[in-house]
């Protein structure tokens, strides 16, 4: 769980810098308040359906989701961006490089998603 939060925090932080001014990224604090209002714990890992429901609440132009999986000794991330104003629906897949932290992997994921958010 902590690893998924670390990855998400890194992706969110990078997207806050690269997606603006076209998109405003929902902060972790605001997301956690919304999660609490809907009965979820802080930093909850959501299903696609729950993510879609929250996206509607936020009137999101685009939604970024990521799945983190341990494959052998490294992590693999499949991230997806989609929504009414994103350029279609796209996915990227990255595998953690030797010596790469999850935060660094998250930055790389966000960088790959950038082109789909312009």
C-alpha positions as a LaTeX table, in Angstrom:
\begin{tabular}{lrrr}
\hline
Residue & $x$ (\AA) & $y$ (\AA) & $z$ (\AA) \\
\hline
Unk1 & 0.00 & 0.00 & 0.00 \\
Unk2 & 2.73 & 2.47 & 0.95 \\
Unk3 & 4.50 & 1.81 & $-2.34$ \\
Unk4 & 1.37 & 2.62 & $-4.33$ \\
Unk5 & 0.98 & 5.88 & $-2.40$ \\
Unk6 & 4.64 & 6.75 & $-3.07$ \\
Unk7 & 4.16 & 6.12 & $-6.79$ \\
Unk8 & 0.89 & 8.10 & $-6.93$ \\
Unk9 & 2.41 & 11.02 & $-5.04$ \\
Unk10 & 5.26 & 11.17 & $-7.53$ \\
Unk11 & 2.97 & 10.97 & $-10.56$ \\
Unk12 & 0.66 & 13.64 & $-9.12$ \\
Unk13 & 3.55 & 15.97 & $-8.29$ \\
Unk14 & 5.00 & 15.78 & $-11.79$ \\
Unk15 & 1.59 & 16.17 & $-13.45$ \\
Unk16 & 0.95 & 19.30 & $-11.37$ \\
Unk17 & 3.98 & 20.83 & $-13.11$ \\
Unk18 & 3.52 & 19.56 & $-16.66$ \\
Unk19 & $-0.25$ & 19.47 & $-17.19$ \\
Unk20 & $-0.95$ & 23.10 & $-16.41$ \\
Unk21 & $-2.48$ & 25.35 & $-17.61$ \\
Unk22 & $-4.67$ & 22.92 & $-19.57$ \\
Unk23 & $-5.45$ & 20.79 & $-16.51$ \\
Unk24 & $-5.62$ & 21.32 & $-12.76$ \\
Unk25 & $-4.46$ & 18.28 & $-10.81$ \\
Unk26 & $-6.53$ & 17.35 & $-7.76$ \\
Unk27 & $-4.22$ & 17.57 & $-4.76$ \\
Unk28 & $-3.76$ & 14.67 & $-2.40$ \\
Unk29 & $-5.37$ & 16.70 & 0.38 \\
Unk30 & $-8.50$ & 17.46 & $-1.66$ \\
Unk31 & $-8.70$ & 13.88 & $-2.92$ \\
Unk32 & $-8.47$ & 12.52 & 0.61 \\
Unk33 & $-11.27$ & 14.85 & 1.75 \\
Unk34 & $-13.44$ & 13.56 & $-1.09$ \\
Unk35 & $-12.56$ & 9.97 & $-0.24$ \\
Unk36 & $-13.55$ & 10.57 & 3.36 \\
Unk37 & $-16.89$ & 12.09 & 2.30 \\
Unk38 & $-17.67$ & 8.93 & 0.36 \\
Unk39 & $-16.64$ & 6.56 & 3.14 \\
Unk40 & $-13.18$ & 5.59 & 1.87 \\
Unk41 & $-10.01$ & 5.62 & 3.95 \\
Unk42 & $-7.21$ & 8.10 & 3.33 \\
Unk43 & $-5.20$ & 7.29 & 0.20 \\
Unk44 & $-7.68$ & 4.54 & $-0.73$ \\
Unk45 & $-6.95$ & 2.36 & $-3.72$ \\
Unk46 & $-10.07$ & 2.61 & $-5.89$ \\
Unk47 & $-11.75$ & 0.42 & $-8.45$ \\
Unk48 & $-12.27$ & 1.85 & $-11.95$ \\
Unk49 & $-15.96$ & 2.39 & $-11.16$ \\
Unk50 & $-15.19$ & 4.34 & $-7.97$ \\
Unk51 & $-12.55$ & 6.36 & $-9.83$ \\
Unk52 & $-15.09$ & 7.23 & $-12.51$ \\
Unk53 & $-17.64$ & 8.29 & $-9.90$ \\
Unk54 & $-15.14$ & 10.62 & $-8.22$ \\
Unk55 & $-14.08$ & 12.00 & $-11.59$ \\
Unk56 & $-17.70$ & 12.99 & $-12.18$ \\
Unk57 & $-17.83$ & 14.70 & $-8.79$ \\
Unk58 & $-14.73$ & 16.71 & $-9.71$ \\
Unk59 & $-16.04$ & 17.30 & $-13.26$ \\
Unk60 & $-12.67$ & 16.03 & $-14.47$ \\
Unk61 & $-11.54$ & 16.72 & $-18.03$ \\
Unk62 & $-9.19$ & 13.73 & $-17.80$ \\
Unk63 & $-8.45$ & 10.95 & $-15.35$ \\
Unk64 & $-5.11$ & 9.27 & $-14.70$ \\
Unk65 & $-5.04$ & 5.85 & $-13.07$ \\
Unk66 & $-2.13$ & 3.52 & $-12.43$ \\
Unk67 & $-1.76$ & $-0.13$ & $-11.51$ \\
Unk68 & 1.39 & $-1.18$ & $-9.67$ \\
Unk69 & 2.51 & $-4.80$ & $-9.78$ \\
Unk70 & 5.56 & $-6.53$ & $-8.36$ \\
Unk71 & 7.12 & $-8.71$ & $-11.06$ \\
Unk72 & 9.98 & $-10.72$ & $-9.66$ \\
Unk73 & 12.20 & $-8.16$ & $-7.94$ \\
Unk74 & 10.96 & $-5.04$ & $-9.78$ \\
Unk75 & 7.74 & $-3.10$ & $-10.14$ \\
Unk76 & 5.74 & $-2.67$ & $-13.29$ \\
Unk77 & 3.30 & 0.21 & $-13.75$ \\
Unk78 & 0.49 & 0.39 & $-16.25$ \\
Unk79 & $-0.91$ & 3.92 & $-16.26$ \\
Unk80 & $-3.97$ & 5.05 & $-18.13$ \\
Unk81 & $-5.20$ & 8.50 & $-19.07$ \\
Unk82 & $-8.63$ & 9.10 & $-20.48$ \\
Unk83 & $-11.61$ & 11.36 & $-20.33$ \\
Unk84 & $-13.65$ & 13.71 & $-22.43$ \\
Unk85 & $-10.87$ & 16.23 & $-23.04$ \\
Unk86 & $-7.79$ & 14.00 & $-23.03$ \\
Unk87 & $-6.50$ & 12.99 & $-26.45$ \\
Unk88 & $-8.39$ & 9.72 & $-26.60$ \\
Unk89 & $-7.71$ & 6.99 & $-24.11$ \\
Unk90 & $-4.09$ & 5.95 & $-23.79$ \\
Unk91 & $-1.99$ & 3.63 & $-21.65$ \\
Unk92 & 1.70 & 3.46 & $-20.91$ \\
Unk93 & 3.62 & 0.61 & $-19.33$ \\
Unk94 & 6.96 & 1.00 & $-17.59$ \\
Unk95 & 9.11 & $-1.40$ & $-15.63$ \\
Unk96 & 11.33 & $-0.20$ & $-12.81$ \\
Unk97 & 14.97 & 0.01 & $-13.87$ \\
Unk98 & 17.75 & $-1.33$ & $-11.68$ \\
Unk99 & 18.42 & 1.18 & $-8.91$ \\
Unk100 & 15.37 & 3.28 & $-9.80$ \\
Unk101 & 13.17 & 4.33 & $-6.87$ \\
Unk102 & 9.39 & 4.20 & $-7.08$ \\
Unk103 & 9.36 & 7.99 & $-6.97$ \\
Unk104 & 11.63 & 8.09 & $-10.01$ \\
Unk105 & 9.45 & 5.54 & $-11.74$ \\
Unk106 & 6.42 & 7.73 & $-11.04$ \\
Unk107 & 8.17 & 10.73 & $-12.60$ \\
Unk108 & 8.91 & 8.66 & $-15.70$ \\
Unk109 & 5.26 & 7.55 & $-15.91$ \\
Unk110 & 4.03 & 11.15 & $-15.71$ \\
Unk111 & 6.52 & 12.23 & $-18.35$ \\
Unk112 & 5.22 & 9.54 & $-20.72$ \\
Unk113 & 1.61 & 10.61 & $-20.08$ \\
Unk114 & 2.38 & 14.28 & $-20.81$ \\
Unk115 & 1.80 & 14.08 & $-24.55$ \\
Unk116 & $-1.73$ & 12.71 & $-24.01$ \\
Unk117 & $-2.70$ & 15.70 & $-21.88$ \\
Unk118 & $-1.85$ & 18.47 & $-24.36$ \\
\hline
\end{tabular}
